[in-house]
Amino acid sequence: MRMTLEEAKRRFPGRPDPAPIEYAWQWVAWNNDQTQIVAHGRDFGSVLDEARAAGCEDPLMQMVVPTPFIG
């Protein structure tokens, strides 16, 4: 099932916008408000540590896949 970005925002209001495609196959860490990526990279632990060093104690971690995936 495919859905538009607008429909995904309506159905899943607590989730951040999709990460930019240039982060494909990387982990990204969103800030506490889920409005900004504060760290990214291929190693989960390193990205988590970098996000915490940037002041986000419990960042939302997301693996970016290069397809229109909502889930």
C-alpha positions in Angstrom: 0.0 0.0 0.0 1.3 3.4 -0.9 0.4 6.6 0.7 1.2 10.3 0.2 3.4 12.2 2.6 0.3 14.2 3.7 -1.6 11.0 4.5 1.3 9.7 6.4 1.6 12.9 8.5 -2.2 12.6 9.2 -2.0 8.9 10.2 1.2 9.1 12.1 1.3 12.6 13.7 4.1 11.9 16.1 6.7 10.9 13.5 9.3 13.2 12.0 9.4 14.0 8.3 11.3 11.6 6.1 15.1 12.1 6.3 16.8 13.4 3.1 17.9 10.7 0.6 21.5 11.7 1.0 21.4 9.9 4.3 20.4 6.6 2.6 21.6 3.5 4.5 22.7 5.6 7.4 21.4 6.1 10.9 20.1 9.6 11.7 19.4 11.0 15.2 16.6 13.5 15.5 16.6 16.1 18.2 14.1 16.0 21.1 11.5 17.9 19.1 12.0 15.6 16.0 12.5 18.7 13.8 16.2 18.5 13.1 18.8 15.8 12.5 21.6 16.2 15.0 23.9 13.3 13.9 24.2 10.8 11.2 26.5 7.9 10.1 26.6 4.2 9.4 27.5 3.1 13.0 24.5 3.2 15.4 26.6 3.6 18.5 28.7 6.4 17.1 25.6 8.3 15.9 23.9 7.8 19.3 27.0 9.1 21.2 27.3 12.1 18.8 23.6 13.0 19.4 24.0 12.7 23.2 27.1 14.9 23.0 25.0 17.5 21.1 22.6 17.6 24.0 19.9 15.0 23.1 19.7 12.5 25.9 17.1 10.3 24.2 17.2 11.0 20.5 14.9 9.3 18.0 17.1 7.0 15.9 16.1 6.2 12.4 17.7 4.0 9.7 17.1 5.8 6.3 16.1 3.5 3.5 16.2 4.8 -0.1 12.6 4.0 -0.9 9.3 5.6 -0.1 8.8 3.6 3.1 6.5 4.5 6.0 6.7 2.3 9.0 
